[in-house]
Amino acid sequence: MAEAKTLSGAGLRGQVAGQTALSTVGQSGAGLTYRGYDVRDLARGAVFEEVAYLLLYGELPTQPQLDEYRTKLKLLRELPQALKEVLERIPATAHPMDVMRTGASFLGNLEPEVDSAQQYDATNRMVAAFPGIMCYWYRFAHQGVRIETTTEQPGVAGHFLELLHGKTPSDLHRQVMDVSLILYAEHEFNASTFTARVCASTLSDIHSCITGAIGTLRGPLHGGANEAAMAMIERFSTVDEATRGTLDMLERKEKIMGFGHAIYRDSDPRNEIIKDWSRMLADECGDTVIFPVSVAIDRVMWEQKKLFPNADFYHASAYRFMGIPTELFTPIFVCSRLTGWAAHVFEQRANNRIIRPSAEYTGHSERQFVAINQR
């Protein structure tokens, strides 16, 4: 048998594990592209459904195609009663990512993908239903209300905000949420995406692939950096406090979430976009603490460690300005990245070979077995 190639990168860092036509990350030029489009251009001129369509179907939609796609998603928002009953049984103390994991899995029980010909329908159903899964549980568990999971909002961004707050969102808030969903939609072979592709390579159903990806994103080394960033920002009430506090954390060698990236070396293109929107939201609501404190932390991290904010850091303040509870930050990521995950599942299925790497053995050399009565 041929000897397997030894991979030297810890955690497969820097190793090529497959091919994709969906995105580039950290390459010269745009820094992040979706099917060849600079994410900055998409965030500036598109709505989330255009990007979802691009990832899932391969090209940007025409206006009639976009209208048809948004109408399709709108008609798929209502949650099955059985799923609502399951969500009502999940305690308020549950991790919201566990809620999303359970919701995706149970939806797969109720509406299974029998064969891959249903993959688009199953994915669009999840894109439409995931905001309702998150908000139905949250509003019932924390506020004791059963909400309708349909709204007249044309897009996912406004739909989510209306479900969460029970009122029509402002144009600014809807626009910022659209941008956020676009920025989080796809990011090449990150841990959760790779999980989805490994699952798909076994010819498993798409709900299992997405559920596995959610479970992977739940881990704090992958998802949750925006939540951790918000927790840190909230410690400080002034710029001076933030500066001293961040320096103290660095002195104690504490991990500061929301900075640096495994792939990007100089900056995260998503950060420059969401930072501007966070500043705009801060101005709108008259904030004099959260955004200045964020900027102070940002400055210290660059001056002391040459670490730049990634997409998560200024997302924290942007979400806070829109009244989104911190524990829902990562589930929003799920509602967006679902499109990238599913597109990778489609791509894996189209040219499939089971993903089965080798391991470098570090245990005992071969040993002689001795029966228990002789030991």
Solvent accessible surface area in square Angstrom, and as a share of the most:
residue,aa,sasa,rsa
1,M,243,1.08
2,A,92,0.72
3,E,165,0.74
4,A,56,0.43
5,K,170,0.72
6,T,91,0.53
7,L,76,0.38
8,S,105,0.68
9,G,21,0.20
10,A,90,0.70
11,G,81,0.78
12,L,73,0.37
13,R,148,0.54
14,G,75,0.72
15,Q,54,0.24
16,V,139,0.80
17,A,50,0.39
18,G,38,0.37
19,Q,158,0.70
20,T,44,0.26
21,A,72,0.56
22,L,0,0.00
23,S,9,0.06
24,T,46,0.27
25,V,12,0.07
26,G,37,0.35
27,Q,113,0.50
28,S,119,0.77
29,G,74,0.72
30,A,21,0.17
31,G,14,0.13
32,L,0,0.00
33,T,20,0.11
34,Y,0,0.00
35,R,74,0.27
36,G,65,0.62
37,Y,85,0.32
38,D,34,0.18
39,V,0,0.00
40,R,56,0.21
41,D,79,0.41
42,L,8,0.04
43,A,6,0.05
44,R,172,0.63
45,G,67,0.64
46,A,16,0.13
47,V,34,0.20
48,F,0,0.00
49,E,1,0.00
50,E,35,0.15
51,V,0,0.00
52,A,0,0.00
53,Y,33,0.13
54,L,1,0.00
55,L,0,0.00
56,L,6,0.03
57,Y,81,0.31
58,G,21,0.20
59,E,117,0.52
60,L,59,0.29
61,P,17,0.11
62,T,79,0.46
63,Q,115,0.51
64,P,96,0.61
65,Q,75,0.33
66,L,15,0.07
67,D,71,0.37
68,E,117,0.52
69,Y,6,0.02
70,R,46,0.17
71,T,72,0.42
72,K,80,0.34
73,L,4,0.02
74,K,62,0.26
75,L,143,0.71
76,L,53,0.26
77,R,6,0.02
78,E,74,0.33
79,L,4,0.02
80,P,32,0.20
81,Q,110,0.49
82,A,41,0.31
83,L,0,0.00
84,K,23,0.10
85,E,86,0.39
86,V,38,0.22
87,L,0,0.00
88,E,38,0.17
89,R,203,0.74
90,I,26,0.13
91,P,81,0.51
92,A,42,0.33
93,T,129,0.75
94,A,23,0.17
95,H,62,0.28
96,P,12,0.08
97,M,2,0.01
98,D,30,0.15
99,V,1,0.01
100,M,0,0.00
101,R,93,0.34
102,T,44,0.26
103,G,0,0.00
104,A,0,0.00
105,S,48,0.31
106,F,53,0.22
107,L,0,0.00
108,G,11,0.10
109,N,104,0.53
110,L,67,0.33
111,E,63,0.28
112,P,75,0.47
113,E,16,0.07
114,V,119,0.68
115,D,76,0.39
116,S,60,0.39
117,A,89,0.69
118,Q,70,0.31
119,Q,23,0.10
120,Y,78,0.30
121,D,96,0.50
122,A,12,0.09
123,T,1,0.00
124,N,1,0.01
125,R,31,0.11
126,M,0,0.00
127,V,2,0.01
128,A,3,0.02
129,A,0,0.00
130,F,0,0.00
131,P,0,0.00
132,G,0,0.00
133,I,0,0.00
134,M,2,0.01
135,C,0,0.00
136,Y,4,0.02
137,W,2,0.01
138,Y,23,0.09
139,R,35,0.13
140,F,49,0.20
141,A,29,0.22
142,H,81,0.36
143,Q,98,0.44
144,G,58,0.55
145,V,59,0.34
146,R,167,0.61
147,I,21,0.11
148,E,126,0.57
149,T,0,0.00
150,T,62,0.36
151,T,15,0.09
152,E,143,0.64
153,Q,21,0.09
154,P,71,0.44
155,G,5,0.05
156,V,6,0.04
157,A,1,0.01
158,G,1,0.01
159,H,2,0.01
160,F,7,0.03
161,L,1,0.01
162,E,40,0.18
163,L,7,0.03
164,L,8,0.04
165,H,68,0.30
166,G,53,0.51
167,K,137,0.58
168,T,97,0.56
169,P,20,0.13
170,S,52,0.33
171,D,112,0.58
172,L,36,0.18
173,H,38,0.17
174,R,68,0.25
175,Q,78,0.35
176,V,0,0.00
177,M,0,0.00
178,D,6,0.03
179,V,4,0.02
180,S,0,0.00
181,L,3,0.01
182,I,0,0.00
183,L,0,0.00
184,Y,2,0.01
185,A,0,0.00
186,E,0,0.00
187,H,14,0.06
188,E,57,0.25
189,F,44,0.18
190,N,27,0.14
191,A,54,0.42
192,S,0,0.00
193,T,0,0.00
194,F,42,0.17
195,T,42,0.24
196,A,0,0.00
197,R,15,0.05
198,V,51,0.29
199,C,30,0.18
200,A,0,0.00
201,S,2,0.01
202,T,72,0.42
203,L,137,0.68
204,S,32,0.21
205,D,50,0.26
206,I,0,0.00
207,H,7,0.03
208,S,45,0.29
209,C,0,0.00
210,I,0,0.00
211,T,26,0.15
212,G,27,0.26
213,A,0,0.00
214,I,0,0.00
215,G,32,0.31
216,T,40,0.23
217,L,0,0.00
218,R,90,0.33
219,G,28,0.27
220,P,99,0.62
221,L,159,0.79
222,H,46,0.20
223,G,3,0.03
224,G,21,0.20
225,A,9,0.07
226,N,2,0.01
227,E,36,0.16
228,A,37,0.28
229,A,0,0.00
230,M,0,0.00
231,A,56,0.44
232,M,8,0.04
233,I,2,0.01
234,E,93,0.42
235,R,138,0.50
236,F,24,0.10
237,S,66,0.42
238,T,66,0.38
239,V,57,0.33
240,D,93,0.48
241,E,61,0.27
242,A,0,0.00
243,T,37,0.21
244,R,141,0.51
245,G,13,0.13
246,T,0,0.00
247,L,68,0.34
248,D,71,0.37
249,M,7,0.03
250,L,36,0.18
251,E,143,0.64
252,R,140,0.51
253,K,184,0.78
254,E,63,0.28
255,K,144,0.61
256,I,16,0.08
257,M,42,0.19
258,G,3,0.03
259,F,21,0.09
260,G,11,0.10
261,H,54,0.24
262,A,39,0.30
263,I,73,0.37
264,Y,7,0.03
265,R,177,0.65
266,D,116,0.60
267,S,59,0.38
268,D,1,0.01
269,P,3,0.02
270,R,12,0.05
271,N,18,0.09
272,E,78,0.35
273,I,23,0.11
274,I,0,0.00
275,K,45,0.19
276,D,76,0.39
277,W,40,0.14
278,S,0,0.00
279,R,96,0.35
280,M,90,0.40
281,L,1,0.00
282,A,5,0.04
283,D,109,0.56
284,E,97,0.43
285,C,73,0.44
286,G,55,0.53
287,D,32,0.17
288,T,111,0.64
289,V,58,0.33
290,I,37,0.19
291,F,19,0.08
292,P,43,0.27
293,V,1,0.00
294,S,0,0.00
295,V,44,0.25
296,A,1,0.00
297,I,0,0.00
298,D,17,0.09
299,R,103,0.38
300,V,5,0.03
301,M,4,0.02
302,W,111,0.39
303,E,102,0.46
304,Q,102,0.46
305,K,112,0.47
306,K,124,0.52
307,L,64,0.32
308,F,17,0.07
309,P,10,0.06
310,N,17,0.08
311,A,1,0.01
312,D,20,0.10
313,F,0,0.00
314,Y,0,0.00
315,H,0,0.00
316,A,0,0.00
317,S,0,0.00
318,A,0,0.00
319,Y,0,0.00
320,R,68,0.25
321,F,27,0.11
322,M,5,0.02
323,G,43,0.41
324,I,2,0.01
325,P,31,0.20
326,T,32,0.19
327,E,62,0.28
328,L,0,0.00
329,F,0,0.00
330,T,3,0.02
331,P,0,0.00
332,I,3,0.01
333,F,15,0.06
334,V,0,0.00
335,C,5,0.03
336,S,0,0.00
337,R,4,0.01
338,L,0,0.00
339,T,0,0.00
340,G,0,0.00
341,W,0,0.00
342,A,0,0.00
343,A,3,0.02
344,H,0,0.00
345,V,0,0.00
346,F,17,0.07
347,E,42,0.19
348,Q,13,0.06
349,R,44,0.16
350,A,89,0.69
351,N,130,0.67
352,N,55,0.28
353,R,203,0.74
354,I,103,0.52
355,I,42,0.21
356,R,184,0.67
357,P,85,0.53
358,S,71,0.46
359,A,98,0.76
360,E,129,0.58
361,Y,163,0.62
362,T,124,0.72
363,G,48,0.46
364,H,114,0.51
365,S,94,0.61
366,E,179,0.80
367,R,168,0.61
368,Q,159,0.71
369,F,154,0.64
370,V,65,0.38
371,A,41,0.32
372,I,137,0.70
373,N,131,0.67
374,Q,137,0.61
375,R,181,0.66
